[in-house]
């Protein structure tokens, strides 16, 4: 017969299992500099989803995007990777601001969910704020028949997460270099290029700042700094020339556990790093905060406050 003590023990064990699963949920932190050593954390790693993920359709984001008066277009960016005899082709979504003068360009680095409707909507919102915004599908060519995120989603519900996990860091850097070169040469853009990444993309925004000395700023939304094992990769951080601005969720222990080391390392290296934590918000609050189905009001509050801060910083670049 089970006793009350036994029942409490079983409940305790179950709680530990649930907590363990939660702690490994979320988006992937920065991949290591080596192409064969990666630090990917997936939610339900086979699916590549996290508890903050909205519905797959994100109809609310699609509706907002459809109502935008701004010029939007899909472009193909081609470049020849180092050591390759063939070109790589990237699909990217570009939105132009309705302004009189040339504008700063913002490279939007998508979440672990790939090129979503929300990513496209966010890109449009940046253009609404006055910036040339471009979001590359970093899964371009990784899907069936040379497709990207959409083709992978159609193939298998787990395929996007798996493909993100397997992206070589050197390829990600080369892709972002090609996008930066492309967008900086657009007639509507000035010479200023910044990155803004979310979740997995936040970590990639931080990592890319270690690879592109011309970058004017890196915006990191709930992503980690480059790591070596369990430690911050100071050898990578020393390469950073641009200021790094962090936007973190109060309820995101996995990412926030890396912040003390990151703050200390950036301070030691005399690099500009300004992290802000939005209490009560969860990982993915920039997306969840505008999802009408989200139940946490702190996400919307964090999103609104983060936008105000983000735009104020952008205006000074």
N, C-alpha and C positions, 0 to 999 in steps of 0.2 A: 504494500500500500504506500502511495506517495504521501509524504508529510508536507506540512507548510514549508519547512526548511528545504526539502528537496525541490518543491515547486519554485521557491525563490532562487535556488541554485540554477534550475533550468532556465528561468527567466533571465537571470544574470548572464548565462552563457549566450542566450539568444541575442541579448542586447549588445554583447561584445562582438558577435558576428555581424550584426547590422552596422555597428559603429565602424568596424573594419572595412566593410564594403563602402561605407560613405566616405571614409578617409581616402579611398583610392578612386573616388569618383571625380568628375570634372574634366577639364581640358588639359592638354599636354604642356608641361613646362618646356623650357628651351632645350632644343636638341644640342648635344655636344658638338664641338667643332669637328670631330672625326666623323666621317660619313658612315662608319660601321659601329659607332657607339652612340646610342640614342637613349634619352631619358623620357620616354613617352608614358604618360599616365592617362589611361582611358577609363571612362565610366563603363562598367560592364564591358571590359576591354574588347570583347568580340563585336560590340555594337558601335563603339565610338560615341555613345551618347552620355549626357550627364543629367543630373536631376534638374538643372536650370534650363534644360533644352525646351523650347517651345514646340508646338505642333509642327510636323514635317511640312505642312502646307504654308504656314505663316501667311494666311490670307490677308490679315490686317496689314502686313507690310506690303504685300502686292497691291492692295487697294490704294494705299498711300502713294506708292510709286507711280501708279497709273494716273493719278490726279496731278502729278507734278507738271508744271509748265516748262521746266528746264529741258535743254537739249541733252538727250541721253543716246549713247551709241555703244555698240560692241565693236571692239577692234581686235586685230590679230597683230601681235608683236613678235617678230622673228629675230632670232640671233643664233650665232654659231657657238655652242659651248666649247670651252677650251679642250683641245685634244680630239674634237669631233670633226668628222668630215661632212656632217649633215646639220641642217638648221633645226632648232627647236622652235615650236610655235606656241605662243601663249595667247589665250583668250582673256580679254580684259574689258571691264565695264567702265565707261568714262561718262562723267556728267560735268557740264560746264556751268559756271555761275553767270548770272545776268548782271555784269558789272562793266564799267567803262575802261578800266585799266587791267594790265596783266596781273595775274593772281598767283599766289603761292599754290604749289601742288601738294596734295595729300595722297599718299599711297595707303590704301586700306588693306590690311592683311586679315583675311577671314579667320573665323573660328575653326575648330576641329571638324565642324560640320560642312566645311567647304563653302562654295559659292551659293549662299542662300538668298532667299527673297529679302531677308532683313539686311544682309550685307549690302545689297543693291540699294535698298531704301536708305540706309545710313550714308552711303556714298552720295545719294541725291541730297540728303540733308546737309552734308558738308558743302555741296555746291550752292545750296540755298543760303548758307552762311557766307558765301563769297569766295569759295576756293575751287580750283580745278581738282576734281577728285577722281581717282582711278583705283579700281579694285581688280587685281588679277586673280584668275582662277588658277591657283598653284597646282591643281590636279589636272591641268590641261595635258592631254596626251596620255594620261594614266588610265583612262577608261576604255571600254570596248570601241573598236574602230577609231582610235585616236581621240576619243571624246574626253570629257572632264567630269566635273561633279555630277551633272545631271545623268550622264550615261552610267556612271558608277552607281548612283542611287537606283536607277532602273534595273540594274543587273542584280543587286543584292543589298539588302538593308544594312549589312555590315561592311560593305565594300568601301565606303568613304572613310570610315575610321581606320580601316586597315591600310588604305592607300596613304593617308596622312602620316600614319606611323612609319611607313617605309620610305618616305621622301628623303633623299640624300640631302644633308645640310648644304653641301656645295652646290647642288642644283637649286635649292631655295635661294641662296645668295646670288647665283647667276641670274635667276629669274627676276629677282628684285632689282638687280643692277640694270637689266634690260628695260624694265618698267620705268625706273628712275631716269634712264637715258631718254626713253621715248617721251615721257610726260614733260621733262624739262625743255624739250625742243618744240613743244606745241606752241603755236603763235599766241595762244591765250595765256600761257604760263610765263612767269618770271623765272629767275634762276634759283628760287628757293624750293627745296623739296624736303618734305618731312614724311615720317611713317606713323601710322596709327594701327595697332593690332589689338585683337581681342581674344582672350582665352589662349589657345595655342598660338594664335597670331600675335598676342601681346608678348609672348616669349620670343617670337621671331622678330618682332620690332626691336626688342632689347638686343637680341643677337646681331641683327643687321647693323645696328649702330656701331658694333665692333668691327664691321667690315667695310663701311662706307664713310670715309672721313669728310665727305662733302655734305653729308646730311645736316640739315639745320636743326632738327629736333626729332626725338623719338618719343612717341606717346605709347605707354604700356598700360593696357587695361587688363587687370587681374592676370598678369603673366609673370614669369620668374626671370631672373637674370641667368646668363649662361652658367652652367654648373660643370664641375669635375667631380664625379662621384657625389658625395653629400656636401661638398664645399663649393662656394662661389669661385668661378674661374677668373681669378684676378689677372692672369696673363691675357685673357680676352678683353676684360674691362679696360685695361690700360690703353687699348687701341681707340677707345671712344673719344670723339672730338665734340660731339653734339650734346646739349643738355638732354637729360632723360626725365620725363614726367610720368609718375606712376599714379594709377587710379585703382584702388583696391577695395574689396568688399569686406565689411566687418566680420561677416559669417563665412569665412573662407580660410580655415585654419591651414589647409595644405599649402596654399600659396603664401599666406602670411607668415608661415614658419620660416620662410627664406628671407624675409625682409630685414631682420636685424643684421644678418651677415652681409646682405647687399648694401645696406646703409653704411655699415662700417667699412666695407671694401671701397665703395665709391668715395667716402670721405678720406680714407687713407691715400687714395690715388688722386685726390683733389679734382674729382669729376662732379659736375653739377647733376644732382639727383634729387628730385622733389616728389616724394611719395605722399599721397593723401588717402586716408581710409574712410570709407563711408559706412558708418555704423548701422547695423541692422540689415544691410543689403547682403544679397547672396552672390556667389560667382555667376557672372553673366548678366549683371544688373542693367547694362546698357541696352540689352535686348529685352530682358524680362520687364524692365521698367516701362516699356511702351506696348507690351503685350496686354491687350484688354482682358485676357484670361488669367493673368498672373495675380496671385492672392496676397503677395507681400507688398504693402504700401511703401516699405522702406526702399524697395527697388526703384520705384518711380521717383521718390525723393532723391535718391542717389544719382539716378540718371539725369534729372533736371539740374542738380547742383554740379555734376561733372561736366555737363554741356556748357554751363556758364563759365566754369574755370577753363575748360578746353578752348572755347572761343576767345576768351580774354588773352590766353597765351598765344594763340595763333595770330591774333591781331597785332602782336608786338614783333612778329618774325618778318 
